[in-house]
Amino acid sequence: MSAERGARCTRSGAHDSEQALPPGARERGEVLLCRTFPCGPLTAVLPYEQSRILYGGIPVREAVVSVLDRVTQDTVRLELHLDDPDCQFDPGRFMELQAPGDEAGRAYSLADTGNWEGRLEFYVRLREGGHFSSYLADRARPGDRLTVHGPQGAFGLHETGLRPRWFVAGGTGLAPLLAMVRRMAEWQDPQPARLFLGVNEPQDVYGLDELAAVAVELPGFRYEVCVWKPGPGWFGPTGTPADLLAAALPEPGGAAPDLYVCGPPAMVDAVLRAAASAGVPPEQVHRERFLAT
């Protein structure tokens, strides 16, 4: 879970991962609410609207695997269909998925938008020995039934008027940001939008058709893809998405954009440094770190 601000009279785990709760956040009084126990009355100030707070239990439903497609050598596009077609959720949220006969679940961000068809779309990085990704790589087949917990999470779009929205993704961190720009296209949001996607090697590039489809529907949307280790056949930008962002900030004469960042912790940290160097206010940077599980 993301680090949340401000709880008093609490006790938090002494060995929280620094990737989940960096030392600087801890020093500012931030805690991991999923690792925190109240010792008495407390007040918590949360960085999202009250409508995002779940007062009941997390919904648990059944779904069927409908699409299982390798989009790169180690990334799978997974599409599920819920038995219940009511599938409404805000872009940026995640679901916890359980493989057949398995009690342990893994969390993945949704790449599509809320719908009435019961459709859920994910991009999953296949990690050697990974709990859920081993199932996808070795045993999963269309028609399998999975247990789905969610939607969950507080990462999502913020209403800030006409300020530009910029999205920075590393690898499968594209998933929740793709959901956000798809929602902007559906609603014809007026804010200018840019997306920077970074991958390790040219064969890791994916999502171009989906981004191009958004660009057709959403005026003012631009996207760039960069490769960290380019080969001789790569003619696009090189480096990391943090490098692309640093080169684009600040825009001459323009307002500092709202930044939405998702990907590995090192990339997220690099983006935070680039944003701070360019004078983007911290409250305009919204992030979600992907941690290996």
C-alpha positions, -999 to +999 in steps of 0.1 A: +000+000+000+011+036-005+024+057+023-003+078+037+001+110+057-005+118+093-015+096+121-009+102+158-009+078+186+000+049+163+025+021+162+039+012+128+061-017+118+098-011+126+110-030+095+089-014+067+106-016+033+123+016+024+109+011-011+074+013+003+081+040+029+113+060+021+132+075+050+123+110+040+086+101+041+090+086+075+107+117+088+077+138+076+054+117+098+040+095+070+031+059+078+020+028+060-016+025+071-016-012+063+012-017+088-001+007+115-021+000+146-040+027+165-031+030+202-060+054+209-081+081+193-063+095+162-068+118+132-056+108+098-052+133+069-054+113+036-043+126+002-076+117-016-113+125-014-137+108+010-154+090-019-123+068-023-126+054+012-141+019+013-164+016+043-175-020+037-155-051+029-135-054-003-157-069-030-148-105-039-160-119-072-153-146-097-140-140-132-130-160-163-098-156-183-108-145-217-075-132-232-039-143-224-015-127-249+022-122-246+028-086-258+066-088-252+090-116-242+081-112-205+049-092-204+014-107-207-019-089-215-045-105-193-082-099-198-108-112-175-146-111-175-165-110-143-196-131-137-212-098-125-212-074-155-212-043-132-176-034-133-173+003-123-140+016-109-118+047-111-087+046-133-056+040-114-070+014-090-059-023-088-073-057-083-059-086-063-060-118-083-060-154-071-052-183-093-073-215-092-068-234-060-045-208-046-052-189-014-025-162-020-032-133-043-012-107-061-022-071-069-022-057-104-033-023-118-062-021-142-054-008-177-090-003-189-118+019-176-150+011-157-176-007-179-208-026-179-194-057-197-175-070-166-142-066-185-109-063-166-076-057-184-041-060-169-005-060-181+016-085-160+054-087-159+064-124-158+090-127-131+110-159-127+096-177-097+069-151-092+038-164-075+011-154-099+033-148-130+044-185-128+008-195-130+004-172-161+035-185-178+030-222-171-006-232-165-030-204-173-055-210-201-086-191-214-116-203-195-098-206-162-117-191-133-100-167-109-110-150-077-109-112-079-106-089-049-113-052-055-112-026-069-087-012-043-062+016-040-062+054-040-040+062-070-060+082-095-068+114-114-072+147-094-094+175-106-072+206-107-088+227-134-071+230-168-036+224-155-017+200-179-015+163-169+017+145-176+021+107-171+054+089-166+055+051-168+082+025-165+074-010-179+041-023-168+036+009-148+019+019-181-013+000-170-029+025-146-017+055-166-033+040-198-065+037-178-063+074-169-057+087-204-084+063-217-108+079-192-097+114-203-105+104-239-139+089-229-149+121-211-131+144-236-112+161-208-098+195-219-064+193-201-034+190-224-018+155-217+016+139-224+028+104-216+064+092-213+069+054-214+103+038-207+114+002-212+147-016-210+152-028-246+135-023-279+118-058-277+102-046-245+081-019-262+044-025-260+011-005-259+017+016-290-016+007-306-035+015-274-017+049-270-023+057-307-060+050-302-061+074-273-043+101-294-070+098-321-098+103-295-081+129-272-070+162-288-038+175-274-025+141-262+011+132-270+032+103-261+069+093-263+086+060-258+123+056-248+146+027-245+173+024-219+195-001-238+189+006-275+200-017-302+211-008-337+175-009-350+161+016-324+157+051-338+136+067-310+146+084-278+171+067-255+175+068-217+148+066-191+113+083-188+128+104-160+153+117-186+125+125-210+106+143-183+137+163-172+143+175-208+107+186-211+105+205-179+098+233-174+077+242-204+084+278-214+056+300-203+034+272-191+021+261-158+038+232-140+019+201-149+003+176-126+025+145-127+012+109-125+041+084-121+040+046-119+068+021-122+098+006-103+109+024-072+142+036-087+124+052-117+098+068-094+126+083-073+144+096-104+111+113-116+107+129-082+142+143-083+136+157-119+103+172-108+118+189-078+147+203-098+122+218-123+102+234-095+071+212-097+053+215-063+053+182-044+015+183-041+013+181-079+032+148-081+011+116-077+028+083-077+024+045-074+055+023-069+055-012-083+072-036-059+081-072-069+061-099-051 
